[in-house]
Amino acid sequence: MKRVAVISLLAMIATPVAAEELSDRLAASRAAIQEFAQSLQGELQAAMQAGGPPQAIQVCSERAPEIADSISQKHGLAISRTSLKIRNPANSPDAWEREVLESFDARRAAGENPAHIEKQAVYIRGDQKEYRFMKAIPTGEVCLNCHGAQVAPPVEGALKRLYPDDAARGYNVGDLRGAFVVRKAMD
């Protein structure tokens, strides 16, 4: 049964869309992601200054979904984050997202700068047409406080409390930590 579900999801049919429409959607997606990343980064930086990484983990847990919802409503789309190594089960990738993340990782391994890795697509599932865009999230030095192979005991405690099934660790600077995802239903 699972095999059939995965196959049907992977069997989405690409559909032609006017280049101008894709260009507009791409620009809107990039703008929404930039707004989300800047808002979240600002709150994370403030939390790091106020209470260090454990406080930043709290911000990720509570504020990141709120910021994503606010920006989604503002722009009339759905914005989220996902990864191959998830921290929050609500951010688990679907089959298409997993395939894109794996291709992003291969592109990074081949030498492409993760800051510039992205993909857009239009798919039809049943009678629904959907625009999708993903942009890679590279791992920076500050990210290692919570996503590195070794984390401080207070960070470990906060992660166990907020994310008991955390798998989002073991990264190095420059690794692909995940991706921003934008989805928007199309007429």
CYANA upper distance limits for C-alpha pairs under 8 A (distance plus 0.5 A):
  1 MET  CA      5 ALA  CA      7.03
  2 LYS  CA      6 VAL  CA      6.77
  3 ARG  CA      7 ILE  CA      6.59
  4 VAL  CA      8 SER  CA      6.58
  5 ALA  CA      9 LEU  CA      6.72
  6 VAL  CA     10 LEU  CA      6.62
  6 VAL  CA     95 ALA  CA      7.22
  7 ILE  CA     11 ALA  CA      6.46
  8 SER  CA     12 MET  CA      7.53
  9 LEU  CA     95 ALA  CA      7.24
  9 LEU  CA     96 TRP  CA      7.94
  9 LEU  CA    125 ARG  CA      8.36
 10 LEU  CA     95 ALA  CA      7.24
 10 LEU  CA     96 TRP  CA      7.08
 12 MET  CA    123 TYR  CA      6.39
 12 MET  CA    124 ILE  CA      6.37
 12 MET  CA    125 ARG  CA      6.29
 13 ILE  CA    123 TYR  CA      6.05
 13 ILE  CA    124 ILE  CA      5.98
 13 ILE  CA    125 ARG  CA      7.82
 14 ALA  CA    121 ALA  CA      7.96
 14 ALA  CA    122 VAL  CA      6.37
 14 ALA  CA    123 TYR  CA      5.25
 14 ALA  CA    124 ILE  CA      7.06
 15 THR  CA    122 VAL  CA      6.76
 15 THR  CA    123 TYR  CA      6.61
 15 THR  CA    124 ILE  CA      7.42
 16 PRO  CA    122 VAL  CA      8.40
 17 VAL  CA     21 GLU  CA      7.40
 17 VAL  CA     22 LEU  CA      7.40
 17 VAL  CA    122 VAL  CA      8.20
 18 ALA  CA     22 LEU  CA      7.01
 19 ALA  CA     23 SER  CA      6.59
 20 GLU  CA     24 ASP  CA      6.69
 21 GLU  CA     25 ARG  CA      6.70
 22 LEU  CA     26 LEU  CA      6.44
 23 SER  CA     27 ALA  CA      6.70
 24 ASP  CA     28 ALA  CA      6.69
 25 ARG  CA     29 SER  CA      6.49
 25 ARG  CA    131 TYR  CA      8.40
 26 LEU  CA     30 ARG  CA      6.62
 26 LEU  CA    120 GLN  CA      7.85
 26 LEU  CA    133 PHE  CA      7.88
 27 ALA  CA     31 ALA  CA      6.66
 28 ALA  CA     32 ALA  CA      6.66
 29 SER  CA     33 ILE  CA      6.64
 29 SER  CA    133 PHE  CA      7.42
 29 SER  CA    182 VAL  CA      6.81
 30 ARG  CA     34 GLN  CA      6.56
 31 ALA  CA     35 GLU  CA      6.67
 32 ALA  CA     36 PHE  CA      6.63
 32 ALA  CA     71 ILE  CA      7.27
 32 ALA  CA     72 SER  CA      8.38
 32 ALA  CA     75 HIS  CA      7.54
 32 ALA  CA     79 ILE  CA      8.26
 33 ILE  CA     37 ALA  CA      6.44
 33 ILE  CA     79 ILE  CA      7.97
 33 ILE  CA    180 PHE  CA      7.35
 33 ILE  CA    182 VAL  CA      8.39
 34 GLN  CA     38 GLN  CA      6.49
 35 GLU  CA     39 SER  CA      6.54
 35 GLU  CA     71 ILE  CA      8.10
 36 PHE  CA     40 LEU  CA      6.54
 36 PHE  CA     67 ILE  CA      7.22
 36 PHE  CA     68 ALA  CA      6.94
 36 PHE  CA     71 ILE  CA      7.21
 37 ALA  CA     41 GLN  CA      6.32
 38 GLN  CA     42 GLY  CA      6.48
 39 SER  CA     43 GLU  CA      6.93
 39 SER  CA     67 ILE  CA      7.83
 40 LEU  CA     44 LEU  CA      6.57
 40 LEU  CA     60 CYS  CA      8.47
 40 LEU  CA     63 ARG  CA      8.23
 40 LEU  CA     64 ALA  CA      6.80
 40 LEU  CA     67 ILE  CA      7.63
 41 GLN  CA     45 GLN  CA      6.51
 42 GLY  CA     46 ALA  CA      6.79
 43 GLU  CA     47 ALA  CA      6.62
 43 GLU  CA     56 ALA  CA      8.48
 43 GLU  CA     59 VAL  CA      7.61
 44 LEU  CA     48 MET  CA      6.55
 44 LEU  CA     56 ALA  CA      5.70
 44 LEU  CA     59 VAL  CA      7.00
 44 LEU  CA     60 CYS  CA      8.06
 45 GLN  CA     49 GLN  CA      6.78
 45 GLN  CA     56 ALA  CA      8.14
 46 ALA  CA     50 ALA  CA      6.62
 47 ALA  CA     51 GLY  CA      6.31
 47 ALA  CA     52 GLY  CA      6.90
 47 ALA  CA     53 PRO  CA      8.06
 47 ALA  CA     55 GLN  CA      5.87
 47 ALA  CA     56 ALA  CA      5.49
 47 ALA  CA     59 VAL  CA      7.63
 48 MET  CA     52 GLY  CA      4.45
 48 MET  CA     53 PRO  CA      6.05
 48 MET  CA     55 GLN  CA      6.92
 48 MET  CA     56 ALA  CA      6.12
 50 ALA  CA     55 GLN  CA      7.94
 51 GLY  CA     55 GLN  CA      5.60
 51 GLY  CA     56 ALA  CA      8.09
 52 GLY  CA     56 ALA  CA      7.02
 53 PRO  CA     57 ILE  CA      6.66
 53 PRO  CA    145 ASN  CA      6.98
 53 PRO  CA    146 CYS  CA      7.25
 53 PRO  CA    155 VAL  CA      6.76
 54 PRO  CA     58 GLN  CA      7.00
 54 PRO  CA    154 PRO  CA      6.94
 54 PRO  CA    155 VAL  CA      5.68
 54 PRO  CA    158 ALA  CA      6.18
 55 GLN  CA     59 VAL  CA      6.95
 56 ALA  CA     60 CYS  CA      6.78
 57 ILE  CA     61 SER  CA      6.67
 57 ILE  CA    146 CYS  CA      8.16
 57 ILE  CA    155 VAL  CA      8.46
 57 ILE  CA    158 ALA  CA      7.48
 57 ILE  CA    159 LEU  CA      7.75
 58 GLN  CA     62 GLU  CA      6.62
 58 GLN  CA     63 ARG  CA      8.44
 58 GLN  CA    158 ALA  CA      8.29
 58 GLN  CA    162 LEU  CA      8.22
 59 VAL  CA     63 ARG  CA      5.56
 59 VAL  CA     64 ALA  CA      7.17
 60 CYS  CA     64 ALA  CA      5.50
 60 CYS  CA     65 PRO  CA      8.33
 61 SER  CA     65 PRO  CA      7.95
 61 SER  CA    162 LEU  CA      7.64
 62 GLU  CA     66 GLU  CA      7.51
 63 ARG  CA     67 ILE  CA      6.48
 64 ALA  CA     68 ALA  CA      6.60
 65 PRO  CA     69 ASP  CA      6.60
 65 PRO  CA     80 SER  CA      8.45
 66 GLU  CA     70 SER  CA      6.66
 67 ILE  CA     71 ILE  CA      6.69
 68 ALA  CA     72 SER  CA      6.44
 68 ALA  CA     78 ALA  CA      8.42
 68 ALA  CA     79 ILE  CA      6.36
 68 ALA  CA     80 SER  CA      6.76
 69 ASP  CA     73 GLN  CA      6.66
 69 ASP  CA     78 ALA  CA      8.11
 69 ASP  CA     79 ILE  CA      7.95
 70 SER  CA     74 LYS  CA      6.65
 71 ILE  CA     75 HIS  CA      6.58
 71 ILE  CA     79 ILE  CA      7.95
 72 SER  CA     76 GLY  CA      6.17
 72 SER  CA     77 LEU  CA      5.41
 72 SER  CA     78 ALA  CA      5.40
 72 SER  CA     79 ILE  CA      6.14
 73 GLN  CA     77 LEU  CA      7.15
 73 GLN  CA     78 ALA  CA      8.25
 76 GLY  CA    184 LYS  CA      8.05
 77 LEU  CA    182 VAL  CA      7.37
 77 LEU  CA    183 ARG  CA      6.44
 77 LEU  CA    184 LYS  CA      5.40
 77 LEU  CA    185 ALA  CA      8.28
 78 ALA  CA    181 VAL  CA      8.42
 78 ALA  CA    182 VAL  CA      6.09
 78 ALA  CA    183 ARG  CA      5.63
 78 ALA  CA    184 LYS  CA      6.83
 79 ILE  CA    180 PHE  CA      7.64
 79 ILE  CA    181 VAL  CA      6.06
 79 ILE  CA    182 VAL  CA      5.08
 79 ILE  CA    183 ARG  CA      7.11
 80 SER  CA     91 ASN  CA      7.92
 80 SER  CA    180 PHE  CA      6.28
 80 SER  CA    181 VAL  CA      5.64
 80 SER  CA    182 VAL  CA      7.15
 81 ARG  CA     91 ASN  CA      6.69
 81 ARG  CA    178 GLY  CA      7.59
 81 ARG  CA    179 ALA  CA      6.12
 81 ARG  CA    180 PHE  CA      4.93
 81 ARG  CA    181 VAL  CA      6.13
 82 THR  CA     86 ILE  CA      7.45
 82 THR  CA     91 ASN  CA      5.49
 82 THR  CA     92 SER  CA      6.42
 82 THR  CA     93 PRO  CA      6.16
 82 THR  CA     97 GLU  CA      8.35
 82 THR  CA    178 GLY  CA      6.09
 82 THR  CA    179 ALA  CA      6.06
 82 THR  CA    180 PHE  CA      7.06
 82 THR  CA    181 VAL  CA      7.64
 83 SER  CA     91 ASN  CA      7.91
 83 SER  CA     92 SER  CA      7.40
 83 SER  CA     93 PRO  CA      7.07
 83 SER  CA     98 ARG  CA      8.27
 83 SER  CA    101 LEU  CA      7.56
 83 SER  CA    177 ARG  CA      6.97
 83 SER  CA    178 GLY  CA      4.53
 83 SER  CA    179 ALA  CA      6.77
 84 LEU  CA     92 SER  CA      8.32
 84 LEU  CA     93 PRO  CA      7.76
 84 LEU  CA     98 ARG  CA      7.24
 84 LEU  CA    101 LEU  CA      7.37
 84 LEU  CA    102 GLU  CA      8.39
 84 LEU  CA    177 ARG  CA      8.50
 84 LEU  CA    178 GLY  CA      7.23
 85 LYS  CA    167 ALA  CA      5.70
 85 LYS  CA    168 ALA  CA      5.29
 85 LYS  CA    169 ARG  CA      8.03
 85 LYS  CA    177 ARG  CA      8.32
 85 LYS  CA    178 GLY  CA      8.36
 86 ILE  CA     91 ASN  CA      7.26
 86 ILE  CA     92 SER  CA      6.87
 86 ILE  CA    166 ASP  CA      7.06
 86 ILE  CA    167 ALA  CA      5.92
 86 ILE  CA    168 ALA  CA      5.63
 87 ARG  CA     91 ASN  CA      8.28
 87 ARG  CA    163 TYR  CA      6.78
 87 ARG  CA    165 ASP  CA      7.43
 87 ARG  CA    166 ASP  CA      4.87
 87 ARG  CA    167 ALA  CA      6.01
 87 ARG  CA    168 ALA  CA      5.59
 88 ASN  CA     92 SER  CA      7.91
 88 ASN  CA    163 TYR  CA      6.97
 88 ASN  CA    165 ASP  CA      8.39
 88 ASN  CA    166 ASP  CA      7.51
 93 PRO  CA     97 GLU  CA      5.70
 93 PRO  CA     98 ARG  CA      5.96
 94 ASP  CA     98 ARG  CA      6.55
 95 ALA  CA     99 GLU  CA      6.73
 96 TRP  CA    100 VAL  CA      6.74
 97 GLU  CA    101 LEU  CA      6.53
 98 ARG  CA    102 GLU  CA      6.65
 99 GLU  CA    103 SER  CA      6.77
100 VAL  CA    104 PHE  CA      6.57
100 VAL  CA    119 LYS  CA      8.14
100 VAL  CA    134 MET  CA      8.38
101 LEU  CA    105 ASP  CA      6.67
101 LEU  CA    136 ALA  CA      8.47
101 LEU  CA    178 GLY  CA      7.57
101 LEU  CA    179 ALA  CA      7.79
102 GLU  CA    106 ALA  CA      6.77
103 SER  CA    107 ARG  CA      6.64
104 PHE  CA    108 ARG  CA      6.67
104 PHE  CA    114 PRO  CA      8.22
104 PHE  CA    117 ILE  CA      7.08
104 PHE  CA    118 GLU  CA      8.17
104 PHE  CA    136 ALA  CA      7.57
104 PHE  CA    176 LEU  CA      8.14
105 ASP  CA    109 ALA  CA      6.60
105 ASP  CA    176 LEU  CA      6.72
106 ALA  CA    110 ALA  CA      6.65
107 ARG  CA    111 GLY  CA      7.09
107 ARG  CA    112 GLU  CA      6.06
107 ARG  CA    117 ILE  CA      8.31
108 ARG  CA    112 GLU  CA      5.23
108 ARG  CA    113 ASN  CA      6.69
108 ARG  CA    114 PRO  CA      6.27
108 ARG  CA    175 ASP  CA      8.25
108 ARG  CA    176 LEU  CA      7.84
112 GLU  CA    116 HIS  CA      8.23
112 GLU  CA    117 ILE  CA      7.90
113 ASN  CA    117 ILE  CA      7.33
114 PRO  CA    136 ALA  CA      6.50
114 PRO  CA    137 ILE  CA      7.45
114 PRO  CA    138 PRO  CA      6.06
114 PRO  CA    174 GLY  CA      7.76
114 PRO  CA    175 ASP  CA      8.26
114 PRO  CA    176 LEU  CA      7.05
115 ALA  CA    136 ALA  CA      6.95
115 ALA  CA    137 ILE  CA      7.26
115 ALA  CA    138 PRO  CA      6.59
116 HIS  CA    135 LYS  CA      8.27
116 HIS  CA    136 ALA  CA      7.88
117 ILE  CA    135 LYS  CA      6.58
117 ILE  CA    136 ALA  CA      6.02
118 GLU  CA    133 PHE  CA      7.84
118 GLU  CA    134 MET  CA      5.95
118 GLU  CA    135 LYS  CA      4.76
118 GLU  CA    136 ALA  CA      6.52
119 LYS  CA    133 PHE  CA      6.13
119 LYS  CA    134 MET  CA      5.83
119 LYS  CA    135 LYS  CA      7.17
120 GLN  CA    131 TYR  CA      7.93
120 GLN  CA    132 ARG  CA      6.04
120 GLN  CA    133 PHE  CA      4.72
120 GLN  CA    134 MET  CA      6.97
121 ALA  CA    131 TYR  CA      6.45
121 ALA  CA    132 ARG  CA      5.76
121 ALA  CA    133 PHE  CA      6.99
122 VAL  CA    129 LYS  CA      7.47
122 VAL  CA    130 GLU  CA      6.15
122 VAL  CA    131 TYR  CA      5.06
122 VAL  CA    132 ARG  CA      6.67
123 TYR  CA    129 LYS  CA      6.13
123 TYR  CA    130 GLU  CA      6.01
123 TYR  CA    131 TYR  CA      7.22
123 TYR  CA    132 ARG  CA      8.46
124 ILE  CA    128 GLN  CA      6.01
124 ILE  CA    129 LYS  CA      4.86
124 ILE  CA    130 GLU  CA      6.94
125 ARG  CA    129 LYS  CA      6.92
125 ARG  CA    130 GLU  CA      8.48
128 GLN  CA    185 ALA  CA      7.87
128 GLN  CA    186 MET  CA      8.12
129 LYS  CA    185 ALA  CA      6.61
129 LYS  CA    186 MET  CA      5.78
129 LYS  CA    187 ASP  CA      7.46
130 GLU  CA    183 ARG  CA      7.28
130 GLU  CA    184 LYS  CA      6.18
130 GLU  CA    185 ALA  CA      4.93
130 GLU  CA    186 MET  CA      5.75
131 TYR  CA    182 VAL  CA      8.46
131 TYR  CA    183 ARG  CA      6.15
131 TYR  CA    184 LYS  CA      5.70
131 TYR  CA    185 ALA  CA      6.74
131 TYR  CA    186 MET  CA      7.06
132 ARG  CA    181 VAL  CA      7.78
132 ARG  CA    182 VAL  CA      6.15
132 ARG  CA    183 ARG  CA      5.17
132 ARG  CA    184 LYS  CA      7.20
133 PHE  CA    181 VAL  CA      6.30
133 PHE  CA    182 VAL  CA      5.55
133 PHE  CA    183 ARG  CA      7.12
134 MET  CA    179 ALA  CA      6.58
134 MET  CA    180 PHE  CA      5.96
134 MET  CA    181 VAL  CA      5.09
134 MET  CA    182 VAL  CA      6.87
135 LYS  CA    179 ALA  CA      5.71
135 LYS  CA    180 PHE  CA      5.70
135 LYS  CA    181 VAL  CA      7.29
136 ALA  CA    176 LEU  CA      7.18
136 ALA  CA    177 ARG  CA      8.23
136 ALA  CA    178 GLY  CA      6.47
136 ALA  CA    179 ALA  CA      4.70
136 ALA  CA    180 PHE  CA      6.96
137 ILE  CA    176 LEU  CA      6.45
137 ILE  CA    177 ARG  CA      6.15
137 ILE  CA    178 GLY  CA      5.68
137 ILE  CA    179 ALA  CA      5.41
137 ILE  CA    180 PHE  CA      7.42
138 PRO  CA    173 VAL  CA      8.23
138 PRO  CA    174 GLY  CA      6.06
138 PRO  CA    175 ASP  CA      6.23
138 PRO  CA    176 LEU  CA      5.20
138 PRO  CA    177 ARG  CA      6.11
138 PRO  CA    178 GLY  CA      7.80
139 THR  CA    143 CYS  CA      6.48
139 THR  CA    144 LEU  CA      8.05
139 THR  CA    171 TYR  CA      7.61
139 THR  CA    172 ASN  CA      7.23
139 THR  CA    173 VAL  CA      5.60
139 THR  CA    174 GLY  CA      5.56
139 THR  CA    175 ASP  CA      5.80
139 THR  CA    176 LEU  CA      6.59
139 THR  CA    177 ARG  CA      6.07
140 GLY  CA    144 LEU  CA      7.60
140 GLY  CA    173 VAL  CA      5.65
140 GLY  CA    174 GLY  CA      6.87
141 GLU  CA    145 ASN  CA      8.45
141 GLU  CA    173 VAL  CA      6.19
143 CYS  CA    147 HIS  CA      6.26
143 CYS  CA    148 GLY  CA      7.71
144 LEU  CA    148 GLY  CA      4.55
144 LEU  CA    149 ALA  CA      8.18
144 LEU  CA    151 VAL  CA      8.26
144 LEU  CA    171 TYR  CA      7.43
144 LEU  CA    172 ASN  CA      7.55
144 LEU  CA    173 VAL  CA      8.00
145 ASN  CA    151 VAL  CA      6.50
145 ASN  CA    152 ALA  CA      8.13
145 ASN  CA    155 VAL  CA      8.31
146 CYS  CA    151 VAL  CA      6.65
146 CYS  CA    155 VAL  CA      7.11
146 CYS  CA    169 ARG  CA      7.80
147 HIS  CA    151 VAL  CA      8.10
147 HIS  CA    168 ALA  CA      6.43
147 HIS  CA    169 ARG  CA      4.76
147 HIS  CA    170 GLY  CA      6.75
147 HIS  CA    171 TYR  CA      6.43
148 GLY  CA    169 ARG  CA      5.74
148 GLY  CA    170 GLY  CA      5.22
148 GLY  CA    171 TYR  CA      5.37
148 GLY  CA    172 ASN  CA      6.87
149 ALA  CA    169 ARG  CA      6.23
149 ALA  CA    170 GLY  CA      4.33
149 ALA  CA    171 TYR  CA      6.80
149 ALA  CA    172 ASN  CA      8.42
150 GLN  CA    170 GLY  CA      8.02
151 VAL  CA    155 VAL  CA      6.59
151 VAL  CA    156 GLU  CA      6.76
152 ALA  CA    156 GLU  CA      6.74
153 PRO  CA    157 GLY  CA      6.68
154 PRO  CA    158 ALA  CA      6.78
155 VAL  CA    159 LEU  CA      6.60
156 GLU  CA    160 LYS  CA      6.65
157 GLY  CA    161 ARG  CA      6.67
158 ALA  CA    162 LEU  CA      6.56
158 ALA  CA    163 TYR  CA      8.45
159 LEU  CA    163 TYR  CA      5.64
159 LEU  CA    164 PRO  CA      7.22
159 LEU  CA    166 ASP  CA      7.58
160 LYS  CA    164 PRO  CA      5.08
160 LYS  CA    165 ASP  CA      8.20
160 LYS  CA    166 ASP  CA      8.05
168 ALA  CA    177 ARG  CA      8.41
171 TYR  CA    175 ASP  CA      6.66
171 TYR  CA    177 ARG  CA      7.63
